[in-house]
Amino acid sequence: MTTIELNLPDEAATKAFAATMARVLNDGDIVRLAGDLGAGKTTFARAVIAELTDVKDAPSPTYMLVETYDNDQFLLWHFDLYRLEDPNDVWELGLEEALEGGVVLIEWPERIDGLLPEKSLGLRLETSGPSKARRAILDVDEDWAKRLNDAGIA
């Protein structure tokens, strides 16, 4: 595993980073979005959704826990597990189907530790200071490192 760190000085930089990431996502990819409340997980996910679909103002699935979006190449799943009480409840939300195909964005993946395949992209967002500047910390395997490098991200 390799760790890549990126400085994201503002929300616009987070959205631009997410749009670039969206262009390298492939059917079967899983992105684990971690970070404290307000760190930018939903901002990132919404920017990915906007880049890949016609939905420009995607709702946060905080209360529904999961939303899906059609793309010409795959189904895009957006899970927000903040309110998930029992990790095994994630199966009722369609996680098994999501893992069979499509792109999966999961906010609060730590709520289901051990249930996700190891071959997923770990992305942690952190904020610092009053400006809410962010830092993205990506834990990537060799395949992800190459894809991100090819896209000019790493």
N, CA, C and O of each residue as an XYZ file, in Angstrom:
616
protein
N       0.835     -1.183      0.000
C       0.000      0.000      0.000
C       0.880      1.247      0.000
O       1.941      1.295      0.623
N       0.401      2.238     -0.715
C       1.077      3.520     -0.800
C       0.118      4.595     -0.299
O      -1.090      4.503     -0.517
N       0.649      5.602      0.364
C      -0.166      6.725      0.821
C       0.168      7.945     -0.025
O       1.332      8.294     -0.219
N      -0.885      8.584     -0.523
C      -0.756      9.815     -1.311
C      -1.499     10.901     -0.556
O      -2.639     10.699     -0.139
N      -0.867     12.049     -0.376
C      -1.513     13.169      0.299
C      -1.629     14.353     -0.650
O      -0.680     14.703     -1.352
N      -2.806     14.960     -0.658
C      -3.074     16.116     -1.513
C      -3.648     17.248     -0.670
O      -4.508     17.014      0.179
N      -3.184     18.455     -0.894
C      -3.761     19.623     -0.240
C      -4.891     20.160     -1.096
O      -4.741     20.351     -2.303
N      -6.020     20.398     -0.454
C      -7.205     20.936     -1.118
C      -7.566     22.225     -0.387
O      -8.246     22.176      0.638
N      -7.124     23.380     -0.892
C      -7.251     24.628     -0.136
C      -8.679     25.108      0.107
O      -8.915     25.896      1.024
N      -9.634     24.647     -0.698
C     -11.003     25.114     -0.511
C     -11.972     24.093     -1.105
O     -11.562     23.070     -1.654
N     -13.261     24.393     -0.983
C     -14.294     23.483     -1.476
C     -14.192     23.282     -2.989
O     -14.422     22.180     -3.489
N     -13.851     24.335     -3.707
C     -13.706     24.220     -5.167
C     -12.607     23.224     -5.523
O     -12.748     22.476     -6.490
N     -11.535     23.200     -4.773
C     -10.452     22.251     -5.028
C     -10.911     20.822     -4.732
O     -10.532     19.883     -5.433
N     -11.727     20.665     -3.691
C     -12.272     19.343     -3.371
C     -13.160     18.855     -4.509
O     -13.079     17.692     -4.905
N     -14.001     19.732     -5.035
C     -14.887     19.357     -6.141
C     -14.091     19.048     -7.408
O     -14.419     18.104     -8.126
N     -13.064     19.821     -7.684
C     -12.226     19.562     -8.864
C     -11.499     18.221     -8.728
O     -11.417     17.459     -9.691
N     -10.980     17.938     -7.553
C     -10.330     16.658     -7.288
C     -11.318     15.515     -7.499
O     -10.980     14.513     -8.128
N     -12.533     15.658     -6.979
C     -13.556     14.623     -7.127
C     -13.928     14.412     -8.595
O     -14.112     13.275     -9.031
N     -14.037     15.493     -9.350
C     -14.369     15.375    -10.780
C     -13.271     14.618    -11.528
O     -13.556     13.798    -12.401
N     -12.029     14.896    -11.181
C     -10.920     14.169    -11.806
C     -10.959     12.705    -11.404
O     -10.761     11.824    -12.239
N     -11.213     12.443    -10.134
C     -11.323     11.052     -9.660
C     -12.444     10.314    -10.392
O     -12.304      9.142    -10.743
N     -13.555     11.014    -10.616
C     -14.705     10.384    -11.278
C     -14.309      9.825    -12.641
O     -14.813      8.782    -13.059
N     -13.419     10.509    -13.323
C     -13.032     10.085    -14.672
C     -12.142      8.843    -14.681
O     -11.933      8.250    -15.739
N     -11.618      8.440    -13.533
C     -10.789      7.230    -13.495
C     -11.524      6.053    -12.868
O     -10.974      4.956    -12.780
N     -12.766      6.271    -12.430
C     -13.516      5.181    -11.813
C     -14.007      4.192    -12.860
O     -14.441      4.569    -13.949
N     -13.927      2.926    -12.501
C     -14.359      1.840    -13.378
C     -15.376      0.963    -12.666
O     -15.444      0.933    -11.437
N     -16.155      0.256    -13.452
C     -17.099     -0.712    -12.916
C     -16.368     -1.633    -11.937
O     -15.327     -2.200    -12.270
N     -16.913     -1.777    -10.738
C     -16.302     -2.625     -9.722
C     -15.489     -1.866     -8.683
O     -15.046     -2.460     -7.700
N     -15.283     -0.564     -8.879
C     -14.493      0.214     -7.928
C     -15.293      0.535     -6.669
O     -16.501      0.769     -6.715
N     -14.585      0.539     -5.552
C     -15.150      0.902     -4.258
C     -14.279      2.011     -3.680
O     -13.058      1.874     -3.598
N     -14.916      3.111     -3.281
C     -14.193      4.218     -2.669
C     -14.733      4.386     -1.255
O     -15.911      4.681     -1.056
N     -13.849      4.192     -0.272
C     -14.188      4.352      1.144
C     -13.868      5.780      1.561
O     -12.702      6.169      1.625
N     -14.916      6.568      1.846
C     -14.760      7.981      2.194
C     -14.828      8.158      3.709
O     -15.897      8.043      4.308
N     -13.692      8.436      4.314
C     -13.623      8.600      5.759
C     -13.299     10.046      6.105
O     -12.811     10.811      5.273
N     -13.579     10.396      7.337
C     -13.285     11.738      7.825
C     -14.341     12.177      8.813
O     -15.430     11.607      8.872
N     -14.014     13.189      9.586
C     -14.946     13.709     10.584
C     -16.142     14.379      9.914
O     -16.138     14.619      8.707
N     -17.157     14.674     10.709
C     -18.295     15.445     10.215
C     -17.788     16.760      9.645
O     -16.973     17.438     10.270
N     -18.267     17.121      8.464
C     -17.884     18.376      7.837
C     -16.550     18.349      7.113
O     -16.066     19.389      6.669
N     -15.950     17.172      6.990
C     -14.631     17.081      6.345
C     -14.713     17.143      4.820
O     -13.700     17.372      4.159
N     -15.899     16.944      4.257
C     -16.041     17.039      2.808
C     -16.401     15.746      2.096
O     -16.332     15.679      0.869
N     -16.780     14.729      2.835
C     -17.126     13.440      2.220
C     -18.311     13.582      1.261
O     -18.265     13.100      0.129
N     -19.362     14.243      1.725
C     -20.547     14.404      0.880
C     -20.259     15.352     -0.274
O     -20.738     15.127     -1.385
N     -19.492     16.401     -0.036
C     -19.086     17.308     -1.124
C     -18.357     16.527     -2.196
O     -18.632     16.696     -3.384
N     -17.434     15.677     -1.792
C     -16.688     14.845     -2.735
C     -17.642     13.932     -3.504
O     -17.594     13.874     -4.733
N     -18.509     13.219     -2.782
C     -19.427     12.280     -3.425
C     -20.354     12.997     -4.408
O     -20.566     12.513     -5.519
N     -20.900     14.130     -4.016
C     -21.792     14.884     -4.904
C     -21.078     15.331     -6.172
O     -21.671     15.329     -7.251
N     -19.818     15.710     -6.051
C     -19.050     16.127     -7.237
C     -18.787     14.947     -8.159
O     -18.820     15.101     -9.380
N     -18.525     13.777     -7.598
C     -18.368     12.572     -8.418
C     -19.674     12.272     -9.143
O     -19.679     12.012    -10.346
N     -20.772     12.308     -8.411
C     -22.094     12.033     -9.003
C     -22.397     13.027    -10.116
O     -22.872     12.634    -11.181
N     -22.133     14.298     -9.885
C     -22.384     15.329    -10.902
C     -21.548     15.092    -12.152
O     -22.019     15.308    -13.268
N     -20.323     14.653    -11.968
C     -19.436     14.402    -13.105
C     -19.884     13.201    -13.933
O     -19.708     13.181    -15.151
N     -20.462     12.204    -13.271
C     -20.790     10.949    -13.949
C     -22.248     10.804    -14.372
O     -22.590      9.878    -15.107
N     -23.110     11.711    -13.913
C     -24.539     11.596    -14.222
C     -25.092     12.977    -14.574
O     -24.364     13.970    -14.619
N     -26.390     13.006    -14.819
C     -27.084     14.267    -15.079
C     -27.544     14.939    -13.788
O     -28.153     16.008    -13.832
N     -27.261     14.326    -12.642
C     -27.712     14.851    -11.354
C     -26.683     15.849    -10.842
O     -25.570     15.471    -10.476
N     -27.052     17.105    -10.818
C     -26.106     18.159    -10.428
C     -26.222     18.552     -8.961
O     -25.322     19.210     -8.438
N     -27.293     18.175     -8.285
C     -27.447     18.489     -6.864
C     -27.973     17.251     -6.149
O     -29.112     17.228     -5.682
N     -27.137     16.229     -6.068
C     -27.536     14.956     -5.463
C     -27.835     15.140     -3.979
O     -27.108     15.840     -3.273
N     -28.905     14.510     -3.513
C     -29.192     14.594     -2.075
C     -28.207     13.727     -1.296
O     -27.673     12.749     -1.821
N     -27.979     14.092     -0.063
C     -27.164     13.245      0.806
C     -28.031     12.072      1.252
O     -29.179     12.274      1.647
N     -27.511     10.864      1.196
C     -28.317      9.724      1.627
C     -28.279      9.499      3.142
O     -28.414      8.366      3.604
N     -28.098     10.566      3.908
C     -27.981     10.430      5.360
C     -29.179      9.704      5.961
O     -29.011      8.882      6.861
N     -30.380      9.993      5.480
C     -31.567      9.365      6.058
C     -31.990      8.117      5.303
O     -32.493      7.173      5.913
N     -31.802      8.090      4.003
C     -32.138      6.900      3.210
C     -31.014      5.854      3.307
O     -31.245      4.665      3.090
N     -29.835      6.296      3.624
C     -28.607      5.505      3.762
C     -27.979      5.102      2.437
O     -26.777      4.841      2.383
N     -28.772      5.045      1.358
C     -28.197      4.707      0.058
C     -29.015      5.353     -1.057
O     -30.241      5.421     -0.983
N     -28.330      5.819     -2.072
C     -28.947      6.345     -3.296
C     -28.195      5.709     -4.463
O     -27.004      5.418     -4.362
N     -28.897      5.502     -5.558
C     -28.243      4.971     -6.766
C     -28.478      5.923     -7.927
O     -29.471      6.649     -7.978
N     -27.524      5.895     -8.867
C     -27.565      6.775    -10.032
C     -27.120      5.975    -11.248
O     -26.174      5.190    -11.183
N     -27.820      6.188    -12.357
C     -27.453      5.517    -13.597
C     -26.365      6.287    -14.322
O     -26.330      7.518    -14.327
N     -25.493      5.527    -14.924
C     -24.414      6.048    -15.745
C     -24.405      5.159    -16.981
O     -24.855      4.015    -16.908
N     -23.912      5.645    -18.102
C     -23.890      4.841    -19.326
C     -23.078      3.554    -19.168
O     -23.324      2.572    -19.868
N     -22.116      3.560    -18.253
C     -21.214      2.427    -18.117
C     -21.480      1.562    -16.893
O     -21.137      0.380    -16.896
N     -22.085      2.122    -15.847
C     -22.286      1.371    -14.612
C     -23.321      2.058    -13.734
O     -23.705      3.201    -13.983
N     -23.762      1.352    -12.712
C     -24.641      1.929    -11.699
C     -23.745      2.501    -10.607
O     -22.793      1.850    -10.177
N     -24.046      3.703    -10.162
C     -23.275      4.377     -9.133
C     -24.059      4.302     -7.829
O     -25.200      4.757     -7.754
N     -23.441      3.728     -6.809
C     -24.048      3.578     -5.491
C     -23.406      4.568     -4.534
O     -22.181      4.680     -4.492
N     -24.221      5.293     -3.759
C     -23.703      6.216     -2.755
C     -24.320      5.841     -1.403
O     -25.508      6.058     -1.165
N     -23.496      5.280     -0.537
C     -23.922      4.889      0.801
C     -23.431      5.936      1.806
O     -22.288      6.385      1.728
N     -24.290      6.317      2.738
C     -23.896      7.137      3.876
C     -24.295      6.334      5.114
O     -25.476      6.252      5.452
N     -23.321      5.752      5.775
C     -23.586      4.810      6.861
C     -23.527      5.444      8.245
O     -23.453      4.733      9.247
N     -23.560      6.760      8.312
C     -23.459      7.449      9.596
C     -24.523      6.965     10.583
O     -24.225      6.789     11.764
N     -25.729      6.750     10.130
C     -26.838      6.356     10.999
C     -27.012      4.841     11.106
O     -27.939      4.380     11.772
N     -26.156      4.074     10.478
C     -26.264      2.610     10.525
C     -25.955      2.120     11.940
O     -24.890      2.412     12.483
N     -26.884      1.381     12.529
C     -26.694      0.922     13.901
C     -25.990     -0.422     13.978
O     -25.108     -0.612     14.816
N     -26.366     -1.348     13.121
C     -25.780     -2.692     13.132
C     -25.086     -2.905     11.789
O     -25.731     -2.781     10.748
N     -23.799     -3.219     11.781
C     -23.085     -3.404     10.509
C     -23.766     -4.383      9.560
O     -23.708     -4.195      8.345
N     -24.402     -5.409     10.078
C     -25.044     -6.393      9.204
C     -26.285     -5.850      8.505
O     -26.767     -6.452      7.545
N     -26.810     -4.714      8.977
C     -27.963     -4.092      8.311
C     -27.600     -3.579      6.918
O     -28.484     -3.326      6.100
N     -26.311     -3.426      6.647
C     -25.879     -2.913      5.348
C     -26.289     -3.857      4.217
O     -26.470     -3.421      3.080
N     -26.435     -5.138      4.521
C     -26.833     -6.097      3.483
C     -28.260     -5.810      3.019
O     -28.576     -6.013      1.847
N     -29.130     -5.340      3.923
C     -30.502     -4.998      3.556
C     -30.553     -3.751      2.677
O     -31.547     -3.511      1.991
N     -29.498     -2.971      2.698
C     -29.431     -1.762      1.879
C     -28.963     -2.045      0.452
O     -28.979     -1.155     -0.398
N     -28.547     -3.290      0.191
C     -28.116     -3.646     -1.157
C     -26.615     -3.697     -1.346
O     -26.143     -3.680     -2.483
N     -25.850     -3.759     -0.269
C     -24.394     -3.768     -0.432
C     -23.921     -4.949     -1.268
O     -23.026     -4.799     -2.100
N     -24.508     -6.113     -1.057
C     -24.075     -7.280     -1.831
C     -24.249     -7.036     -3.327
O     -23.353     -7.340     -4.115
N     -25.388     -6.495     -3.718
C     -25.639     -6.174     -5.130
C     -24.653     -5.108     -5.625
O     -24.125     -5.198     -6.733
N     -24.418     -4.103     -4.783
C     -23.492     -3.032     -5.161
C     -22.091     -3.590     -5.413
O     -21.415     -3.164     -6.349
N     -21.655     -4.530     -4.592
C     -20.319     -5.094     -4.731
C     -20.188     -6.016     -5.941
O     -19.077     -6.346     -6.355
N     -21.317     -6.430     -6.505
C     -21.288     -7.299     -7.688
C     -21.009     -6.513     -8.961
O     -20.618     -7.099     -9.970
N     -21.198     -5.219     -8.934
C     -20.959     -4.406    -10.122
C     -21.392     -2.988     -9.891
O     -22.302     -2.721     -9.106
N     -20.743     -2.086    -10.572
C     -21.017     -0.677    -10.404
C     -19.865     -0.018     -9.675
O     -18.852     -0.652     -9.381
N     -20.031      1.253     -9.389
C     -19.066      2.009     -8.596
C     -19.746      2.313     -7.271
O     -20.905      2.728     -7.234
N     -19.015      2.104     -6.187
C     -19.575      2.257     -4.852
C     -18.794      3.322     -4.081
O     -17.583      3.207     -3.887
N     -19.511      4.358     -3.648
C     -18.958      5.389     -2.769
C     -19.553      5.148     -1.391
O     -20.774      5.094     -1.248
N     -18.712      5.002     -0.377
C     -19.208      4.699      0.964
C     -18.672      5.718      1.969
O     -17.479      5.754      2.271
N     -19.590      6.543      2.477
C     -19.235      7.439      3.572
C     -19.375      6.670      4.880
O     -20.305      5.880      5.043
N     -18.461      6.899      5.805
C     -18.408      6.228      7.096
C     -18.186      4.716      6.932
O     -18.916      3.926      7.531
N     -17.199      4.302      6.141
C     -16.959      2.872      5.922
C     -16.540      2.126      7.185
O     -16.676      0.905      7.259
N     -16.035      2.851      8.172
C     -15.619      2.195      9.407
C     -16.790      1.537     10.132
O     -16.586      0.690     11.002
N     -18.012      1.925      9.777
C     -19.199      1.314     10.382
C     -19.381     -0.144      9.939
O     -20.107     -0.914     10.569
N     -18.707     -0.503      8.842
C     -18.818     -1.888      8.356
C     -17.429     -2.501      8.165
O     -17.194     -3.256      7.222
N     -16.528     -2.167      9.065
C     -15.174     -2.736      9.003
C     -15.235     -4.244      8.818
O     -16.010     -4.934      9.479
N     -14.423     -4.731      7.928
C     -14.337     -6.165      7.684
C     -15.326     -6.697      6.669
O     -15.210     -7.853      6.262
N     -16.287     -5.908      6.248
C     -17.277     -6.381      5.285
C     -16.946     -5.982      3.845
O     -17.577     -6.466      2.906
N     -15.971     -5.111      3.674
C     -15.612     -4.646      2.333
C     -14.382     -5.377      1.824
O     -13.498     -5.735      2.602
N     -14.327     -5.598      0.519
C     -13.127     -6.222     -0.051
C     -11.900     -5.341      0.195
O     -12.000     -4.116      0.249
N     -10.763     -5.977      0.340
C      -9.526     -5.223      0.564
C      -9.183     -4.338     -0.623
O      -8.576     -3.280     -0.454
N      -9.566     -4.758     -1.816
C      -9.226     -3.997     -3.024
C     -10.220     -2.841     -3.197
O     -11.102     -2.872     -4.056
N     -10.045     -1.847     -2.367
C     -10.862     -0.644     -2.465
C      -9.954      0.550     -2.189
O      -8.894      0.421     -1.578
N     -10.390      1.687     -2.646
C      -9.612      2.908     -2.457
C     -10.008      3.543     -1.131
O     -11.181      3.841     -0.904
N      -9.038      3.748     -0.266
C      -9.282      4.454      0.985
C      -8.988      5.926      0.795
O      -7.880      6.292      0.404
N      -9.964      6.772      1.066
C      -9.808      8.218      0.933
C     -10.275      8.871      2.222
O     -11.458      8.823      2.560
N      -9.349      9.474      2.932
C      -9.677     10.186      4.167
C      -9.536     11.683      3.918
O      -8.523     12.150      3.397
N     -10.570     12.419      4.299
C     -10.550     13.873      4.173
C     -10.420     14.480      5.565
O     -11.123     14.092      6.498
N      -9.510     15.435      5.684
C      -9.290     16.127      6.948
C      -9.361     17.624      6.706
O      -8.972     18.112      5.645
N      -9.861     18.351      7.701
C      -9.891     19.803      7.614
C      -8.912     20.379      8.628
O      -8.586     19.754      9.638
N      -8.459     21.577      8.329
C      -7.558     22.237      9.274
C      -7.766     23.739      9.217
O      -7.953     24.318      8.147
N      -7.731     24.348     10.366
C      -7.794     25.794     10.444
C      -9.161     26.369     10.156
O     -10.066     25.651      9.731
N      -9.316     27.656     10.383
C     -10.605     28.319     10.179
C     -11.009     28.414      8.708
O     -12.185     28.621      8.406
N     -10.054     28.266      7.791
C     -10.376     28.372      6.367
C     -11.021     27.105      5.825
O     -11.486     27.078      4.685
N     -11.050     26.058      6.642
C     -11.608     24.768      6.229
C     -10.834     24.167      5.060
O     -11.386     23.409      4.263
N      -9.562     24.509      4.967
C      -8.717     23.852      3.968
C      -8.733     22.357      4.274
O      -8.812     21.949      5.433
N      -8.660     21.563      3.241
C      -8.733     20.120      3.411
C      -7.459     19.457      2.933
O      -6.679     20.006      2.155
N      -7.292     18.265      3.434
C      -6.209     17.411      2.963
C      -6.839     16.065      2.652
O      -7.598     15.523      3.455
N      -6.521     15.530      1.485
C      -6.984     14.198      1.094
C      -5.830     13.230      1.278
O      -4.722     13.468      0.796
N      -6.094     12.149      1.972
C      -5.101     11.110      2.208
C      -5.646      9.837      1.573
O      -6.669      9.301      2.001
N      -4.952      9.365      0.550
C      -5.391      8.182     -0.183
C      -4.481      7.006      0.129
O      -3.258      7.122      0.053
N      -5.074      5.883      0.478
C      -4.335      4.636      0.657
C      -4.630      3.781     -0.566
O      -5.764      3.355     -0.785
N      -3.586      3.536     -1.361
C      -3.788      2.909     -2.663
C      -2.873      1.710     -2.855
O      -1.770      1.641     -2.313
N      -3.374      0.769     -3.646
C      -2.530     -0.343     -4.062
C      -1.837      0.052     -5.370
O      -1.984      1.182     -5.836
N      -1.101     -0.861     -5.945
C      -0.328     -0.566     -7.157
C      -1.216     -0.147     -8.323
O      -0.887      0.784     -9.058
N      -2.346     -0.839     -8.491
C      -3.267     -0.512     -9.590
C      -3.815      0.906     -9.436
O      -3.799      1.688    -10.387
N      -4.299      1.237     -8.234
C      -4.827      2.580     -8.002
C      -3.739      3.628     -8.172
O      -3.996      4.691     -8.737
N      -2.544      3.355     -7.699
C      -1.439      4.310     -7.814
C      -1.178      4.631     -9.282
O      -0.972      5.792     -9.635
N      -1.184      3.619    -10.131
C      -0.957      3.827    -11.563
C      -2.098      4.651    -12.175
O      -1.853      5.592    -12.929
N      -3.328      4.296    -11.850
C      -4.475      5.014    -12.404
C      -4.458      6.480    -11.985
O      -4.706      7.363    -12.806
N      -4.167      6.740    -10.722
C      -4.127      8.120    -10.233
C      -2.962      8.887    -10.863
O      -3.094     10.066    -11.195
N      -1.850      8.228    -11.021
C      -0.699      8.856    -11.666
C      -1.024      9.200    -13.111
O      -0.721     10.300    -13.572
N      -1.643      8.257    -13.833
C      -2.030      8.491    -15.222
C      -3.010      9.658    -15.362
O      -3.013     10.356    -16.376
N      -3.847      9.865    -14.328
C      -4.819     10.952    -14.354
C      -4.238     12.272    -13.863
O      -4.923     13.295    -13.858
N      -2.975     12.244    -13.452
C      -2.327     13.456    -12.972
C      -2.660     13.803    -11.540
O      -2.420     14.927    -11.100
N      -3.211     12.849    -10.804
C      -3.591     13.096     -9.413
C      -2.402     12.875     -8.481
O      -2.214     13.614     -7.516
N      -1.613     11.864     -8.775
C      -0.497     11.524     -7.867
C       0.827     11.782     -8.551
O       1.882     11.559     -7.958
